[in-house]
Amino acid sequence: MKLNELKEIEVDCDCKTTVTGIFAAGDITNAPEKQIIVAAGEGAKAALSAYRYLIES
């Protein structure tokens, strides 16, 4: 899994990491804002992305 210089997990706009099938959300990622409402939204995106990944696999 790729980390940035702040040791945050790098994710794309669908919360995908560089490891296939692994998703991340919240303050541990490189999302620019570290606020609870942003983390909750990112969690929802990650869950939906993981669901799509499982359905399509």
ZAMARGU-4260 file (C-alpha; in steps of 0.2 Angstrom, whole numbers, plus 5000, padded with zeros to 4 digits):
<rodrens>
0) 5000/5000/5000 | 5007/5017/4995 | 5009/5030/5009 | 5013/5048/5006 | 5026/5059/5016
5) 5014/5061/5030 | 5012/5042/5031 | 4994/5043/5025 | 4987/5030/5014 | 4985/5036/4996
10) 4968/5034/4989 | 4959/5039/4973 | 4942/5047/4972 | 4933/5030/4975 | 4943/5027/4991
15) 4953/5013/4982 | 4971/5010/4988 | 4985/5004/4977 | 4981/4986/4983 | 4967/4979/4973
20) 4952/4976/4984 | 4958/4986/4998 | 4949/5003/5002 | 4952/5016/5015 | 4943/5031/5022
25) 4945/5044/5036 | 4960/5053/5044 | 4972/5039/5039 | 4970/5044/5021 | 4977/5058/5010
30) 4959/5066/5010 | 4963/5085/5012 | 4951/5089/5026 | 4952/5080/5043 | 4935/5083/5049
35) 4922/5070/5056 | 4909/5074/5043 | 4922/5072/5029 | 4928/5055/5036 | 4910/5049/5037
40) 4907/5053/5019 | 4923/5045/5014 | 4918/5030/5024 | 4901/5029/5014 | 4911/5031/4998
45) 4923/5017/5003 | 4909/5005/5008 | 4900/5008/4991 | 4916/5006/4981 | 4920/4990/4991
50) 4902/4984/4987 | 4904/4987/4968 | 4921/4978/4969 | 4913/4963/4977 | 4898/4962/4965
55) 4909/4964/4949 | 4922/4951/4955
</rodrens>
